[in-house]
Amino acid sequence: MALPNMENGDRRERLPPRLSEAGDMGLPDGRAGRVRPVDHLATEVMIRCLRDAVLDLDTKGRVRLWSSGAYRLFGYSDAEAMGRPLAELVAVGDAGVGRELAGLLAAAEWPQPERTINSPLRRKDGTLFSGEVTLSSYTASHHRRVMVVVRDHGECRALEVALEASLERERLAMEAYILAIGRMVEARDPYTAGHQQRTARLAKSVALHMGMGAKRAEGIFLGAAVHDIGKIDVPAEILARPTALRSGEREIVQRHPTVGYNIIKDINFPWPVADIVLQHHEHLDGSGYPQGLKGSEITLEARIVVVADVVEAMSSHRPYRPARTMAEALAEINDHRGTYYDPKVVDSCTRLIEQGGNKLEMVAQ
């Protein structure tokens, strides 16, 4: 039976002899001594279609199966590779894959545990490259066999770079989307314009000061940047009221964490953004809202945003009161340290602001 060689246009080459000359064939399942019976032809077709270089070797280390990925990587066609020792084709000197394969084939016990090595390798044109070589031993019709998978480190790194670039573009797009949502809320409430951004910068600074990783701190920044998104459901006249809120109005405002959570809960963020939005008015002692959560029921991310939110809000002007001093804001979080607010978060926030000369803009950058 003939299959098209994917690397050589319409040229067709005869498949090599069956992977097993008689009886059933086995492939390793990753554990020494365990062999799975498989269909010969199906296995050959599957291996030929793999992008990685996949080879099957006989007892003497000679090639019995040569995938299209092996042709692409090494440059040898089936006809050129079949029946030749792998070490003769691709090994560089006596070290690396040549020595490892010789030791494997000479082992007293069989099968051996799967092994992976880094080895210098040679292509047909003489160029050298560094490859990751995995050797899996198995038994077929009472004969020792070795399945070899080879990956080019250079190609792997190129794929990693491309993936990293793609993820970075996705992250930037997601960040822009989140910040746009936050600006929608602030556009309705000129008195608190910039509040979410300042809170987000302070929360991120506190997270980093507490030793949290940059990626987690970035998630906290983005969650804080939209923590008041639920206020889009609050009438503008209530948001801008220059006097204290009445009871019914206060209840409307206190719905905003739940409203915000429902708006973004189905967006698949890689950070607990929805939890931050829902929990940013919760207190450690359970006196907060909307769920009355206590202690560790509140995510650490939300506990950081709670403190940053209070400090920024108190130190900024509101239509119903002038801005408080930074000393008053710090007194508030320290007076309720351990009751409303996480002690470690309070301590970190206090130190940061004091080091910045009690100026929020020196910390939340």
C-alpha positions in Angstrom: 0.0 0.0 0.0 1.3 3.5 -0.8 0.7 6.8 1.1 1.6 10.2 -0.2 4.8 11.7 1.1 3.6 15.1 2.5 7.0 16.6 2.1 7.6 15.8 -1.6 4.5 16.9 -3.5 2.9 14.1 -5.4 5.8 11.6 -5.1 4.6 8.4 -3.5 6.8 5.9 -1.7 6.1 2.4 -0.5 5.5 2.1 3.2 8.3 0.3 5.0 7.7 -3.2 6.1 5.2 -3.7 8.9 6.5 -2.6 12.3 6.2 -6.2 13.4 7.0 -9.0 11.1 4.6 -11.4 12.8 2.0 -11.3 15.5 0.8 -8.2 17.3 2.9 -5.2 17.9 3.2 -3.2 21.1 3.9 0.4 21.9 5.2 1.7 25.3 2.6 3.4 27.5 5.3 5.4 29.5 5.9 2.7 32.1 8.6 0.1 31.9 7.3 -3.3 31.2 3.8 -2.1 30.1 3.0 -2.7 26.4 -0.2 -1.9 24.5 -1.2 -3.8 21.4 -2.1 -1.6 18.5 -3.1 -1.9 14.9 0.0 -1.9 12.6 -1.2 0.1 9.7 -3.1 2.7 11.8 0.1 3.2 13.9 2.2 3.7 10.8 -0.2 6.3 9.3 -0.5 8.1 12.6 3.3 8.3 13.1 3.8 9.5 9.5 1.4 12.5 10.1 3.1 13.8 13.2 5.1 17.0 12.9 7.7 15.8 15.4 10.4 13.5 14.1 9.2 10.0 15.1 11.3 7.0 14.3 11.1 3.3 15.1 14.3 1.3 15.5 15.1 -2.4 15.5 17.3 -4.4 17.8 20.5 -3.0 16.2 19.3 0.6 16.2 18.4 0.6 12.5 15.5 2.7 11.2 12.3 0.7 10.6 9.9 3.7 10.4 10.7 7.2 9.3 7.9 9.8 9.8 7.3 12.9 7.6 8.4 14.9 10.6 11.8 13.1 10.5 12.1 14.0 6.8 11.4 17.6 7.5 13.8 17.8 10.4 16.7 15.7 9.1 16.3 15.9 5.3 16.5 12.1 4.6 13.7 10.5 2.7 12.2 7.1 3.6 14.4 5.3 1.1 17.5 7.0 2.3 16.8 6.3 6.0 15.3 2.9 6.0 17.5 0.1 7.4 20.4 2.5 8.3 21.6 2.9 11.9 20.2 6.0 13.4 23.5 6.9 15.0 25.1 6.8 11.5 22.5 9.2 10.2 22.2 11.9 12.8 24.7 11.4 15.7 27.5 13.8 16.2 30.6 11.9 17.5 30.3 9.3 20.1 28.4 11.3 22.7 24.7 12.2 22.9 22.1 10.1 21.2 24.6 7.5 19.8 26.0 6.6 23.2 22.6 6.7 24.9 21.0 4.4 22.2 23.9 2.0 22.4 23.6 1.7 26.2 19.8 1.3 25.9 20.0 -1.5 23.4 22.7 -3.3 25.4 20.6 -3.2 28.6 20.1 -6.6 30.4 16.5 -5.9 31.3 13.8 -4.9 28.8 11.8 -2.7 28.5 13.7 0.2 30.1 12.2 3.3 31.6 11.6 6.1 29.1 14.5 8.5 28.9 14.9 12.0 27.5 18.2 13.6 26.7 19.5 16.8 25.0 21.9 15.9 22.2 23.7 17.6 19.3 22.3 16.2 16.0 23.3 16.4 12.4 21.1 16.9 9.3 21.6 15.5 5.9 23.2 18.7 4.6 25.7 18.6 7.5 24.2 21.4 9.6 24.1 20.8 13.3 21.4 21.6 15.8 20.5 20.9 19.4 17.6 18.5 19.9 15.5 16.9 22.6 15.5 13.1 22.1 13.1 10.8 23.9 13.8 7.0 23.7 10.9 4.6 24.6 11.7 0.9 24.6 9.1 -1.8 24.0 8.8 -5.4 22.7 7.2 -6.6 19.5 7.1 -10.3 18.6 9.7 -11.0 21.2 12.1 -8.4 19.6 13.5 -5.3 21.2 12.2 -2.1 19.6 12.9 1.6 20.3 10.5 4.4 19.5 12.4 7.7 19.2 10.9 11.2 19.2 13.1 14.2 18.3 12.3 17.9 18.7 14.5 20.8 17.5 15.2 23.1 20.5 15.4 26.1 18.1 12.0 25.4 16.6 10.5 24.8 20.1 11.9 28.2 21.2 10.5 29.9 18.1 7.1 28.5 18.9 7.4 29.6 22.5 8.3 33.1 21.4 5.3 33.2 19.0 3.0 31.9 21.7 4.3 34.5 24.3 3.7 37.3 21.7 0.2 36.0 21.1 -0.6 35.9 24.8 0.8 39.3 25.3 -1.4 40.7 22.5 -4.4 39.0 24.1 -3.4 40.4 27.5 -3.1 44.0 26.2 -6.5 43.7 24.4 -8.1 42.4 27.6 -6.6 45.1 29.7 -7.8 47.8 27.2 -11.3 46.2 27.3 -11.4 46.3 31.1 -10.2 49.9 31.3 -12.8 50.9 28.7 -15.5 49.4 30.9 -14.2 51.3 33.9 -14.3 54.6 32.0 -17.9 54.0 31.2 -18.8 54.2 34.9 -16.6 57.2 35.6 -18.1 59.1 32.6 -21.5 59.1 34.5 -19.9 60.3 37.8 -17.5 63.2 37.3 -16.9 63.5 41.1 -15.3 60.1 41.2 -13.6 60.2 37.8 -10.2 58.6 38.2 -11.1 56.9 41.4 -11.0 53.4 40.0 -7.6 54.0 38.3 -6.0 55.5 41.4 -7.4 52.6 43.5 -6.1 50.1 41.0 -2.6 51.6 41.0 -2.5 51.7 44.8 -3.8 48.1 45.0 -1.1 46.9 42.6 1.6 48.7 44.5 0.4 47.1 47.8 0.3 43.6 46.1 3.9 43.9 44.9 5.0 45.2 48.3 3.5 42.1 49.9 5.6 40.0 47.6 2.9 38.9 45.2 4.0 38.1 41.7 3.7 40.5 38.8 1.0 38.6 37.0 -1.1 38.3 40.1 -0.6 42.0 40.9 -1.7 42.8 37.3 -4.9 40.9 37.9 -5.5 42.9 41.1 -4.9 46.1 39.1 -7.5 45.1 36.5 -10.0 44.0 39.1 -9.7 47.3 40.9 -9.9 49.2 37.7 -13.6 48.0 37.3 -14.5 47.5 40.9 -17.3 50.1 40.7 -18.7 49.0 37.4 -22.0 48.1 39.1 -22.6 51.8 39.7 -23.7 52.0 36.1 -27.0 50.8 37.5 -27.2 53.7 40.0 -29.1 56.8 38.9 -26.7 59.7 38.2 -28.5 62.0 40.6 -27.8 59.7 43.4 -24.1 59.4 42.5 -23.8 63.2 42.4 -26.0 64.0 45.4 -24.2 66.7 47.5 -25.8 65.5 50.7 -25.9 62.2 52.7 -27.9 59.4 51.0 -31.3 58.5 52.3 -32.0 54.9 53.4 -33.6 53.8 50.1 -30.8 55.4 48.1 -28.1 53.8 50.2 -29.7 50.4 49.4 -29.6 51.2 45.7 -25.9 52.1 45.9 -25.1 49.0 47.9 -26.4 46.8 45.1 -23.5 47.9 42.9 -21.1 45.0 43.8 -23.7 42.4 42.8 -24.7 44.3 39.7 -21.0 44.6 38.7 -20.4 40.9 39.4 -23.3 39.9 37.2 -22.0 42.1 34.4 -18.6 40.5 34.1 -19.0 37.0 35.8 -19.2 35.2 32.4 -16.0 36.8 31.0 -13.2 34.3 31.2 -10.5 36.4 32.8 -7.3 34.7 34.0 -7.7 36.5 37.3 -10.5 36.6 39.9 -11.8 39.9 38.5 -15.4 39.1 39.2 -14.7 38.1 42.8 -12.8 41.4 43.4 -15.9 43.3 42.0 -18.3 41.4 44.2 -16.2 41.4 47.4 -14.7 44.9 47.5 -17.0 46.1 50.3 -16.7 42.9 52.5 -15.1 43.1 56.0 -13.2 40.5 57.8 -15.7 40.4 60.7 -18.6 39.8 58.4 -20.1 43.3 58.7 -19.6 44.2 55.0 -21.8 43.7 52.0 -23.3 42.2 49.9 -22.7 38.7 51.2 -21.4 39.3 54.7 -18.3 37.2 54.1 -15.7 36.7 56.8 -12.0 36.2 57.0 -10.5 33.9 54.3 -13.9 33.7 52.6 -12.8 37.0 51.1 -10.1 36.5 48.4 -6.8 38.1 49.2 -7.1 40.1 45.9 -10.4 41.6 47.2 -8.9 42.3 50.7 -6.2 44.4 49.0 -8.7 46.3 46.9 -10.9 46.9 50.0 -8.0 48.8 51.7 -6.9 50.7 48.6 -10.5 51.7 47.9 -11.0 53.1 51.4 -7.7 55.1 51.3 -8.3 56.5 47.9 -11.9 57.4 48.5 -11.2 59.1 51.9 -8.3 61.2 50.5 -10.4 62.4 47.5 -13.1 65.0 47.2 -16.7 63.9 47.2 -19.8 66.0 46.5 -21.1 65.4 50.1 -17.7 66.1 51.9 -14.2 67.5 51.3 -11.2 65.3 50.9 -9.8 63.9 54.2 -6.1 64.1 54.9 -3.9 61.1 54.2 -3.3 60.8 58.0 -7.0 60.4 58.5 -7.3 57.8 55.8 -4.4 55.8 57.4 -6.0 56.2 60.8 -9.2 54.7 59.4 -7.6 51.5 58.1 -5.4 51.1 61.2 -8.3 51.6 63.6 -10.1 48.8 61.9 -7.0 46.6 61.3 -8.0 43.0 61.9 -11.8 43.8 62.2 -12.7 45.2 58.8 -9.3 45.1 57.0 -6.6 42.4 56.6 -3.7 43.3 59.0 -1.0 42.4 56.5 -2.6 44.5 53.8 -3.0 47.5 56.2 0.6 47.3 57.3 1.9 47.1 53.7 -0.3 50.0 52.6 0.7 52.1 55.6 4.4 51.6 55.1 4.1 52.3 51.4 2.3 55.6 51.9 4.5 56.7 54.7 7.6 56.0 52.6 6.0 58.1 49.9 5.7 61.1 52.2 2.0 60.5 52.8 1.3 61.3 49.1 -0.8 58.8 47.3 0.5 59.9 43.9 4.0 58.9 45.0 2.9 55.3 45.7 0.1 54.6 43.2 2.1 55.1 40.0 
